[in-house]
Amino acid sequence: MRVERILAPNPGPFTGPGTNTYLLQAGSDCLIVDPGPIIDAHRSSILAAVPAAGAAGVLVTHTHPDHAPLANPLGRELETPVYGYAPGPDFTPDVLLQDGAELSVGPHVLEVLHTPGHSDDHLCFRVGELLFTGDHIMGGSTVVVEDMAAYLQSLRRLQRLRLERLYPGHGNELARPQAVIAEYLAHRMERERQVLEAVTAGAATVGQVVEAVYADVDPALHPLAAFSVAAHVRK
């Protein structure tokens, strides 16, 4: 199976260099993962990469605006179904995917893994020992988390899988998946320890915890840090 990455031109604090769209191709079969935001240049790049036979489906890892809005327009243009866990802003799946569902791309089987944490509707897609991680794991960065307990449980689930390579929604692909996942878990548990220390020392709001725990981080990134701190506090 051939994997092609097409980078959306939407860099920023939440997206890093931009959203990664992936084309999974085996023979004349093709699946598109995370078509991203509605940007004409990106749409044209995706269409140019789709084989003449078209695509068998458009898959969305989650409904955040940097991953999902182009899915429905692209599905209509390619006359192919759009898949996702649930509807969301600017996204309505034709087919709802549940944990354990399977799709085919040529002779390969794509397995759907429900991995809540970054968002309630988040999915990862596994093909053999390759994992398309959406925003559950990023290249070169940690992620913003909505539900920390669910996120850690999802990470531990992935830790039990036999994997060779991770294809994240942002950043470069990652080798040594088990080491990456272990680093993510260690980082989150260290942050949790720091949050607890800050609260014990008298921090009474999420903002005060962020100021204490992220004192060495650019203050422009503190609003992002606040999401994950709040998730740690709720846990």
C-alpha positions as CSV (number, residue, x, y, z in Angstrom):
1,M,0.0,0.0,0.0
2,R,1.3,3.5,-0.9
3,V,0.7,6.4,1.5
4,E,0.9,9.9,0.1
5,R,0.8,13.0,2.4
6,I,-0.7,16.2,1.1
7,L,-0.1,19.2,3.4
8,A,-2.9,21.7,3.7
9,P,-1.8,25.4,3.7
10,N,-3.2,26.2,7.1
11,P,-0.2,26.5,9.5
12,G,-0.8,28.0,12.9
13,P,-0.6,27.4,16.7
14,F,-3.1,24.6,16.7
15,T,-2.1,23.0,13.4
16,G,1.7,23.3,13.3
17,P,2.9,23.3,9.7
18,G,-0.7,22.4,8.6
19,T,-3.1,19.6,8.4
20,N,-1.9,16.3,6.9
21,T,-4.3,14.8,4.3
22,Y,-3.4,11.2,3.5
23,L,-4.1,9.2,0.4
24,L,-4.0,5.4,0.9
25,Q,-3.7,3.7,-2.4
26,A,-3.5,0.0,-3.3
27,G,-3.8,-0.7,-7.1
28,S,-6.8,1.2,-8.3
29,D,-8.3,1.5,-4.8
30,C,-7.9,4.7,-2.8
31,L,-9.1,6.1,0.5
32,I,-8.7,9.8,1.6
33,V,-8.0,10.5,5.3
34,D,-8.7,14.0,6.8
35,P,-9.2,16.2,3.7
36,G,-8.9,19.2,6.0
37,P,-10.4,22.7,5.7
38,I,-12.1,24.2,2.6
39,I,-9.1,25.7,0.8
40,D,-9.3,25.7,-3.0
41,A,-5.6,25.0,-3.5
42,H,-5.7,22.1,-1.1
43,R,-8.8,20.6,-2.8
44,S,-7.0,20.9,-6.2
45,S,-3.9,19.1,-4.8
46,I,-6.0,16.2,-3.4
47,L,-8.0,15.8,-6.6
48,A,-4.8,15.8,-8.7
49,A,-3.4,13.0,-6.5
50,V,-6.6,10.8,-6.7
51,P,-6.2,8.0,-9.3
52,A,-8.3,7.9,-12.4
53,A,-10.5,5.2,-10.9
54,G,-11.5,7.7,-8.1
55,A,-11.7,7.2,-4.4
56,A,-13.6,4.5,-2.4
57,G,-14.2,6.9,0.5
58,V,-13.3,10.0,2.4
59,L,-12.5,9.3,6.1
60,V,-12.4,11.9,8.9
61,T,-10.6,11.3,12.2
62,H,-12.7,13.9,14.0
63,T,-14.8,17.0,13.3
64,H,-12.5,19.8,14.2
65,P,-12.4,22.6,11.5
66,D,-8.9,21.8,10.4
67,H,-9.8,18.2,9.6
68,A,-13.4,17.8,8.4
69,P,-15.0,20.6,6.4
70,L,-13.7,19.6,3.0
71,A,-15.0,16.1,3.4
72,N,-18.5,16.5,2.2
73,P,-17.7,18.7,-0.8
74,L,-14.9,16.3,-1.8
75,G,-17.2,13.3,-1.4
76,R,-19.8,14.9,-3.6
77,E,-17.3,15.8,-6.3
78,L,-15.8,12.3,-6.3
79,E,-19.2,10.7,-5.9
80,T,-17.9,8.6,-3.0
81,P,-19.2,8.2,0.6
82,V,-17.9,10.2,3.5
83,Y,-17.1,8.3,6.8
84,G,-16.9,9.6,10.4
85,Y,-17.8,8.8,14.0
86,A,-20.5,11.5,14.3
87,P,-21.7,14.7,12.6
88,G,-20.2,18.0,13.7
89,P,-19.7,21.6,12.5
90,D,-19.6,21.7,8.7
91,F,-19.5,17.9,8.6
92,T,-22.2,15.2,8.0
93,P,-21.0,11.7,7.5
94,D,-22.8,9.5,5.0
95,V,-21.7,6.4,7.0
96,L,-21.2,6.4,10.8
97,L,-18.1,4.5,11.9
98,Q,-18.0,2.6,15.2
99,D,-15.1,1.1,17.0
100,G,-14.0,-2.1,15.3
101,A,-15.5,-1.3,11.9
102,E,-13.4,-2.3,8.9
103,L,-13.0,-0.9,5.4
104,S,-10.9,-2.2,2.5
105,V,-8.3,-0.6,0.3
106,G,-7.2,-3.1,-2.2
107,P,-6.2,-6.3,-0.3
108,H,-5.6,-4.3,2.9
109,V,-8.0,-4.0,5.8
110,L,-8.4,-0.6,7.5
111,E,-9.6,-1.0,11.1
112,V,-11.4,1.8,12.9
113,L,-10.3,2.6,16.5
114,H,-12.4,4.9,18.6
115,T,-9.8,7.0,20.6
116,P,-11.6,9.7,22.6
117,G,-9.7,12.2,24.6
118,H,-8.6,15.0,22.2
119,S,-12.3,15.0,21.3
120,D,-15.2,12.7,22.1
121,D,-15.6,11.7,18.4
122,H,-11.9,11.0,17.7
123,L,-10.9,8.0,15.6
124,C,-7.6,6.4,14.6
125,F,-7.3,4.2,11.5
126,R,-5.0,1.1,11.5
127,V,-3.8,-0.7,8.4
128,G,-1.6,-3.6,9.4
129,E,1.2,-2.0,11.5
130,L,0.5,1.5,10.3
131,L,-1.6,3.9,12.3
132,F,-3.2,7.1,11.2
133,T,-3.5,9.1,14.4
134,G,-5.3,12.3,13.6
135,D,-4.8,14.6,16.6
136,H,-4.4,11.8,19.1
137,I,-0.7,11.9,18.5
138,M,1.2,14.7,16.6
139,G,4.6,14.9,15.1
140,G,6.9,17.0,17.2
141,S,4.3,18.2,19.6
142,T,1.9,17.2,22.4
143,V,-1.9,17.7,21.8
144,V,-4.7,19.6,23.4
145,V,-6.9,17.3,25.4
146,E,-10.6,17.6,26.3
147,D,-11.0,14.5,28.4
148,M,-7.8,13.5,30.1
149,A,-9.0,10.2,31.6
150,A,-10.3,9.0,28.2
151,Y,-7.2,10.3,26.5
152,L,-4.9,8.3,28.7
153,Q,-7.0,5.2,28.3
154,S,-6.9,5.6,24.5
155,L,-3.1,6.0,24.6
156,R,-2.7,2.8,26.7
157,R,-5.0,1.0,24.2
158,L,-2.7,2.0,21.3
159,Q,0.3,1.0,23.4
160,R,-0.9,-2.6,23.3
161,L,-0.9,-2.7,19.5
162,R,1.9,-4.0,17.2
163,L,2.8,-0.9,15.2
164,E,5.7,0.2,13.0
165,R,4.8,3.7,12.0
166,L,2.5,6.6,13.0
167,Y,1.0,9.0,10.5
168,P,-0.2,12.0,12.5
169,G,-2.7,14.7,11.6
170,H,0.1,17.3,12.0
171,G,3.9,17.1,11.7
172,N,6.1,14.4,10.2
173,E,5.4,10.6,10.3
174,L,6.9,8.9,13.3
175,A,8.9,5.7,13.6
176,R,9.2,3.8,16.9
177,P,5.5,4.1,17.8
178,Q,5.9,2.4,21.2
179,A,8.6,4.8,22.3
180,V,6.5,7.8,21.1
181,I,3.4,6.6,23.0
182,A,5.4,5.9,26.1
183,E,6.8,9.5,25.9
184,Y,3.3,10.9,25.5
185,L,2.1,8.9,28.6
186,A,5.1,10.0,30.6
187,H,4.6,13.6,29.6
188,R,1.0,13.7,30.6
189,M,1.7,12.0,34.0
190,E,4.5,14.5,34.7
191,R,2.1,17.4,33.8
192,E,-0.5,15.9,36.2
193,R,2.1,15.8,39.0
194,Q,2.9,19.5,38.3
195,V,-0.7,20.5,38.2
196,L,-1.3,18.8,41.6
197,E,1.8,20.5,43.0
198,A,0.5,23.9,41.8
199,V,-2.9,23.3,43.3
200,T,-1.4,22.2,46.6
201,A,0.8,25.3,46.6
202,G,-2.3,27.5,46.3
203,A,-3.2,27.9,42.7
204,A,-7.0,28.4,42.7
205,T,-7.8,28.7,39.0
206,V,-6.8,27.1,35.7
207,G,-5.0,30.3,34.8
208,Q,-3.0,30.3,38.0
209,V,-2.0,26.6,37.4
210,V,-0.9,27.5,33.8
211,E,1.2,30.3,35.1
212,A,2.9,28.0,37.5
213,V,3.3,24.9,35.4
214,Y,4.1,26.6,32.0
215,A,6.3,29.4,33.3
216,D,9.0,28.5,30.8
217,V,6.6,28.4,27.9
218,D,5.8,31.3,25.5
219,P,2.8,33.1,27.1
220,A,1.2,33.1,23.6
221,L,0.7,29.4,24.0
222,H,-0.8,29.6,27.5
223,P,-4.4,29.6,26.1
224,L,-3.7,26.2,24.5
225,A,-2.1,24.9,27.7
226,A,-5.2,25.9,29.6
227,F,-7.3,23.3,27.7
228,S,-5.1,20.5,28.9
229,V,-4.7,21.8,32.4
230,A,-8.5,22.0,32.7
231,A,-8.7,18.4,31.5
232,H,-6.1,17.3,34.2
233,V,-8.1,19.2,36.9
234,R,-11.4,17.5,35.8
235,K,-9.7,14.1,35.9
